[in-house]
Amino acid sequence: MADINLQAVHDLLVEVAFEAGQMIMAANTAKIKTDTKASDVDIVTETDRAVEAHVSARLRAAYPTFPFVGEETYIPGQTTITPAPTFIVDPIDGTTNFVHGFPAACISLGLAVDRVPAVGVVYNPFQDILYTAIKGKGAYMQRNASLPEGKGRGERVRLGENLTPLGDLRSALVGIEWGSQRDGPNYKVKVETFRKLAAAREDGGGMVGGLRSLGSAALNLCACAAGQLDMYWEGGCYAWDVTAGWCILNEAGGKVVGGNPGVWKPELTERIYLAVRGASAGQKELIEEFWGVIGDGRLEYKH
């Protein structure tokens, strides 16, 4: 990694994120063409494909030797993530939100080296919020990020400072997602875990402080990085959903562990994740308490 200028990669990804954001905001969702992939709720639009094509062209021109892995060009059974420096991109994370005009959709741009997130840029053009990180150099959030300096652009705030301790599940705000798979064993594990998280302790539940669904893995991870969520549990997403946000969360003092109990060091392609915000104390205890709610349940997804 020493011979890669990660700052230069970061700066290019920020530039490309703003370009993609303009494309997303220019789309007329009332007229946009949509299709489905794995299920009726797994939506893809012509804007997803156009944004990925633009991003791919920009990144390949600047770094022609770096492999590119994007959601819309992924081929099951063929596309792999190697140890080589690799761009891992979701052109619109939160497509269902995007087509409804619900302001929780983003572009997620990551660089992985040795299959480890090294640079992360997540940009929500609806709210003009930019999250960025470089491995070893911290994570940042900026509001009104696309506005000119001195004309409303927000302060670039470092994430992960002044960390507070975590309590137990009763005080935790937890991000969850139903996902696009709505049947089978994985769905049953999710539903039972959601039920147990919400249930009163007298009924064997966690009596969790609150459950939230943002509809975007990248934004859930960034919310943990910003301390807006205490935890986030997900099964079924892919590397392009999490690479950028994972880097941002790591640099904000947070952790990503396995979404199944006992997995402390998940692979980038694990597809099953549990994230916890940065904290001065209590991360390990809260992770283990969450795993205890899952119990004997196991999520299983093909890579």
Protein Blocks (a to p, Z undefined) as FASTA:
>chain_A
ZZpcfklmmmmmmmmmmmmmmmmmmpcfklpccddfkbmklccdfklmmmmmmmmmmmmm
mmmmbccddfklccghkaccdfbdcddddfbghjlmmmnopacbcddddddeehiafbdc
dddfklopacdddehiapaddehklpcehihpacdddehiaiacdddfklpccdddebjb
fgdjklmmmmmmmmmmmpcfklopaoiabdcdehpaklmmmmmmnopafbdcdehiafkl
mmmmmmmmmmnopacddfbghiabccfklopacdddddfehjlmmmmmmmmmnmmaccdd
dZZ
